[in-house]
Amino acid sequence: MDEDTNRANDAPGAWGEDESKIFVEFGQAMVPGREEIERTLLDLIPAKPDEPFLGVEIGTGTGWLSAAVLREFSKARILGFDGSPEMLRIAGELLGHYYEDRAELRRFRLEEPSWTDGLPAVRVFLSSLVLHHLDGTGKRELFVRLLDRLEPGGALLFADVMEPRTEHARSHFAAAWEEEIRRRSVQIHGDKRAHEFFVRARWNIYNHPNPLDKPSTLPEQLRWMEEAGFKGVDVFWARAGHALLGGYGP
Ligand SMILES: C[S@@+](CC[C@H](N)C(=O)[O-])C[C@H]1O[C@@H](n2cnc3c(N)ncnc32)[C@H](O)[C@@H]1O
């Protein structure tokens, strides 16, 4: 694959199979603190370890987060949504192998509101690095629809890239993210491959804005969640432009 033209080859605003293949290979290295995000998110799920409940993951990717929930909560079920056939295939292998009867995957288009229609009551909506593919209005409307499907006291917990509020913050996020990847590349792959790819493919959205990515600022997302009716809205973790946000249903 010609990585320099990878993004330009896809329809503007659409995540394509090229992105999926890259993310399968380097996704773990490219997300700062992914292990901390996983641990924090699991801690915040409003359920006891042996309680049955339904979790819905928005943009399952390879399925690592859904797998973590199923591992931690022995009677949980997960319904995972993703738009990429390649991602669904890989997540299906991971989840199907270990948790066949507790995991279901569906294809969806994030921008199409009807994907939440008919969902049963959900204890927790989870997401990692996906909601920034919706613009501000899309996120705002999504928060309203998700609250409508939540069990009382259920949660929305999502990690994502945040739009900086100043140019100072943008250049800090860019440098801090690249530094994280430099370190994680060696830690995870034993060499600089993930970092080299990150630079060559212009993946750092703080240096190379792309129509595919529509991050919103952290304060506006907190406000939209509160306006939608979420309680206990907070930032639970943040690093290098990435943050884990969430709130609970009344
Ligand atoms: C950056 S990856 C994150 C994957 C996974 N959640 C993780 O943390 O590793 C973005 C995921 O969202 C999916 N995606 C992106 N845009 C989408 C859209 N418009 N509709 C449906 N899925 C989309 C991609 O297929 C991909 O699996």
The ligand as an ORCA input file, in Angstrom:
! r2SCAN-3c Opt
* xyz 0 1
  C      -9.724      4.263     15.113
  S     -10.617      2.786     14.919
  C     -10.921      2.339     16.612
  C     -11.255      0.874     16.762
  C     -11.379      0.375     18.202
  N     -12.516      0.963     18.875
  C     -10.100      0.607     18.956
  O     -10.075      1.402     19.904
  O      -9.106     -0.038     18.602
  C     -12.164      3.381     14.336
  C     -13.225      2.286     14.149
  O     -14.490      2.882     13.846
  C     -15.016      2.319     12.663
  N     -15.656      3.422     11.935
  C     -15.069      4.601     11.579
  N     -15.951      5.399     10.970
  C     -17.114      4.715     10.940
  C     -18.419      5.032     10.429
  N     -18.661      6.183      9.851
  N     -19.403      4.097     10.572
  C     -19.133      2.908     11.171
  N     -17.927      2.561     11.672
  C     -16.920      3.456     11.558
  C     -13.839      1.731     11.919
  O     -14.233      0.650     11.113
  C     -12.910      1.319     13.034
  O     -13.140      0.013     13.477
*
